[in-house]
Amino acid sequence: MTTIELKDILIHKIAAINDKSFLAAMNTIIDTKSEKLIYRTTPEQKQRIKLAKEQIARGEAISNDQVEADIDKWLSER
């Protein structure tokens, strides 16, 4: 079976489903595989991204490895 044939079969099967929650779950799964996924950001999100980039440029950030090390240290002290 080719990819195109499989897509056609799935389209017909999905068209016959009326369970909204199941379709929503399928949509979530498909979104994770979509190559054309577009992220839309709000003006607030854009501003926060800009501020974060400025903080990184000033060296006001720590690596994920350092955060994990700090958490491990904190947990071991408890």
N, C-alpha and C positions, 0 to 999 in steps of 0.2 A: 504494500500500500504506500502510495506516495504521500508527501507532506500535504499537497493540495487536496488529495482525496480525503485524508484524515481531517483537514480543516472543514471540508464540506460536510462530512458526517457530523462533526461536532456542532457546526452551525445549525444544522437541522434538529439535532437533539436538544440544543439549548433553546431553540425557538419554541419547542414543545413544553418547556418547563415553566410553571407559573408560581413556583415557590420563591417569594421575594428574598427571603433570608439566604436561601441556597444560591440564588443568582448573585446576591451581594457578595457572598463568600467566593464565588467563582470569579467575580470581577476583581476582587482583591488579589487572588492568585494570578490572574492574567496580568494585572498591573505590575506585578513583580517581575514578569518576564518581558514586558513591553520594551522595545528598543526606542520607542518614540515618547517615552514618559516625559512630560513637561512639568516641572515644578513651578508653581506660581507663588510668588511671595507678596506679602502685604507691604505697604509702606513702612510699618513698624518693623517687620522682619528685615527689610532692606537696611533700615537705619541701624538695627542691632548688628547685622553683618558688617556694616561699615565700621561701627565702633570696635567690633572684635578684631577686624583687620588692623585698625590703628593700634590697638593694644598689642597685637602680635608684633607689629613693626617696632614698637617701643620696647619690646622684650618683656612685656607684662603678661606672659603666658608660661605655663608649665606643661611638660609633655605628659602624655597619658601614662607612660612608664613611671614617671615621678609621682603622679597621683596614685597609681596602684601601690607603689612602694610606701607612700605616706599612709594609705589605708591599711596596708598589711602591718605597718609599725603600730598604728593606732589600735588595731584589733588585738595585736599581741600584748599590748600593755593593759588590756582590760581584764 
